[in-house]
Amino acid sequence: MGNKELWYPSVLDAKRANKVAIENFRATKSERFEVLSHDKLNNALERCKKKPGSVEKRAVCLLKSVSDAHAFASGNRRTSYILMNEFLWKNKGYMIAKKKEYTSQLFKELRRRDVKEKEILNWYKHNERHI
């Protein structure tokens, strides 16, 4: 990446991603776009800006932090996945393919909330499908 500053999503970007997650990847009819906590969302995003390490480690931080913050009424994991991919695209020029066979286990692990970033990074390294 060189000395180029990394792009990070803003709260507005996260809200947009949640809207996309709800409108395009709806899991149930009752899902709704609503921010439950702007503070939790902002804290999750800021945490990743301070994260040392590679772009991939920071992408994993974004995925886990936004998912764990549960700042939205619906679609938290889908939103965090969208943000991770946008982060990778803008900083590395690729995204991870969204195929259920690659992501269903990850989403189950994220639901546990005790999954470690190291475990997610391991999933990432073994399941990355760049597009």
C-alpha positions as CSV (number, residue, x, y, z in Angstrom):
1,M,0.0,0.0,0.0
2,G,3.0,2.3,0.4
3,N,2.5,5.6,2.2
4,K,-1.0,6.0,0.9
5,E,-3.6,6.7,3.6
6,L,-6.2,3.9,4.0
7,W,-9.8,4.6,3.3
8,Y,-12.1,3.8,6.3
9,P,-15.9,3.8,6.2
10,S,-17.7,6.6,8.0
11,V,-20.9,6.3,10.0
12,L,-22.8,7.5,6.9
13,D,-21.1,4.7,4.8
14,A,-22.2,2.2,7.4
15,K,-25.7,3.4,7.4
16,R,-25.8,3.2,3.6
17,A,-24.4,-0.4,3.8
18,N,-27.1,-1.4,6.2
19,K,-29.7,0.0,3.9
20,V,-28.2,-2.1,1.0
21,A,-28.1,-5.2,3.3
22,I,-31.8,-4.8,4.2
23,E,-33.1,-3.9,0.8
24,N,-31.1,-6.3,-1.3
25,F,-30.3,-9.2,1.0
26,R,-33.4,-9.3,3.2
27,A,-33.6,-12.4,5.4
28,T,-37.2,-11.8,6.8
29,K,-40.1,-9.5,5.9
30,S,-39.9,-7.9,9.4
31,E,-36.3,-6.5,8.9
32,R,-36.0,-2.8,9.0
33,F,-33.4,-0.1,8.5
34,E,-32.8,1.6,11.8
35,V,-29.7,2.7,13.7
36,L,-30.0,1.7,17.4
37,S,-26.8,3.3,18.5
38,H,-24.7,5.9,16.6
39,D,-22.2,5.7,19.5
40,K,-21.6,2.0,19.2
41,L,-21.3,2.2,15.5
42,N,-18.8,5.1,15.6
43,N,-16.8,3.3,18.3
44,A,-16.6,0.1,16.2
45,L,-15.4,2.1,13.2
46,E,-12.9,4.1,15.2
47,R,-11.5,0.9,16.8
48,C,-10.4,-0.4,13.3
49,K,-8.7,2.9,12.4
50,K,-6.4,2.3,15.4
51,K,-5.8,-1.3,14.6
52,P,-2.2,-2.1,13.8
53,G,-1.3,-4.5,11.0
54,S,-2.1,-5.3,7.5
55,V,-5.1,-4.2,5.5
56,E,-6.5,-7.7,5.9
57,K,-6.2,-7.6,9.7
58,R,-8.0,-4.2,9.6
59,A,-10.7,-5.6,7.3
60,V,-11.3,-8.4,9.8
61,C,-11.4,-5.9,12.6
62,L,-14.1,-4.0,10.7
63,L,-16.1,-7.2,10.1
64,K,-16.0,-8.2,13.7
65,S,-16.4,-4.8,15.3
66,V,-19.4,-3.7,13.3
67,S,-21.0,-7.1,13.7
68,D,-20.4,-7.2,17.5
69,A,-21.5,-3.6,18.0
70,H,-25.0,-4.5,16.9
71,A,-25.7,-0.9,16.2
72,F,-28.5,-1.6,13.7
73,A,-32.0,-3.1,14.2
74,S,-31.4,-5.7,11.5
75,G,-28.6,-7.0,9.2
76,N,-25.6,-6.3,11.4
77,R,-23.5,-9.2,10.0
78,R,-24.5,-8.5,6.4
79,T,-23.7,-4.9,6.9
80,S,-20.3,-5.6,8.4
81,Y,-19.5,-8.0,5.5
82,I,-20.5,-5.3,2.9
83,L,-18.2,-2.8,4.8
84,M,-15.3,-5.3,4.9
85,N,-15.6,-5.8,1.1
86,E,-15.8,-2.1,0.4
87,F,-12.8,-1.5,2.6
88,L,-10.8,-4.2,0.7
89,W,-11.9,-2.9,-2.6
90,K,-10.9,0.7,-1.9
91,N,-7.6,-0.3,-0.3
92,K,-6.5,-3.4,-2.1
93,G,-8.5,-3.5,-5.3
94,Y,-10.4,-6.7,-4.6
95,M,-13.4,-8.1,-2.8
96,I,-14.2,-11.5,-1.4
97,A,-16.9,-13.3,-3.3
98,K,-20.2,-13.5,-1.4
99,K,-21.2,-17.2,-1.8
100,K,-23.1,-18.9,0.8
101,E,-20.7,-21.9,0.8
102,Y,-17.9,-19.6,1.9
103,T,-19.8,-17.3,4.3
104,S,-22.4,-19.4,6.1
105,Q,-19.9,-20.8,8.7
106,L,-18.4,-17.3,9.1
107,F,-21.8,-15.8,9.8
108,K,-22.5,-18.6,12.4
109,E,-19.3,-17.8,14.1
110,L,-20.0,-14.1,14.1
111,R,-23.3,-14.8,15.8
112,R,-21.4,-16.3,18.7
113,R,-19.6,-13.0,19.3
114,D,-16.8,-14.7,21.1
115,V,-15.1,-15.7,17.9
116,K,-11.6,-14.1,17.8
117,E,-10.3,-11.9,15.1
118,K,-7.5,-14.5,14.6
119,E,-10.1,-17.1,13.8
120,I,-11.8,-14.9,11.3
121,L,-8.4,-14.0,9.7
122,N,-7.8,-17.8,9.4
123,W,-11.2,-18.2,7.6
124,Y,-10.3,-15.2,5.4
125,K,-7.0,-16.8,4.4
126,H,-8.5,-20.2,3.6
127,N,-11.7,-19.0,1.9
128,E,-10.7,-15.8,0.1
129,R,-12.1,-15.7,-3.4
130,H,-11.1,-12.5,-5.0
131,I,-13.3,-10.9,-7.5
